[in-house]
């Protein structure tokens, strides 16, 4: 019985470490920036440029990017505030 509990405990710890590692890897700034650019570009049918991307989990999940630039053909709209 003790051996079974030990194995279950080790598996639980390894699962938690694996989930935390995946979570950190999935939220890398480069990956989030690429996803943000792709999603906004598809949504507005324009070329979008974002300097960087920030992720907030608490209190409300959000992805933010400062200095957004939307390019609609010959027009460019730049925002110095946060784009959400």
Secondary structure, DSSP 8 states (H G I E B T S, - for coil): -HHHHHHHHHHHHHHHHHHHHHHHHHT-HHHHHHHHHHHHHHHHTSEEE-S--EEE-SSS-EEEBSSEEEEETTEEEEESS-B-
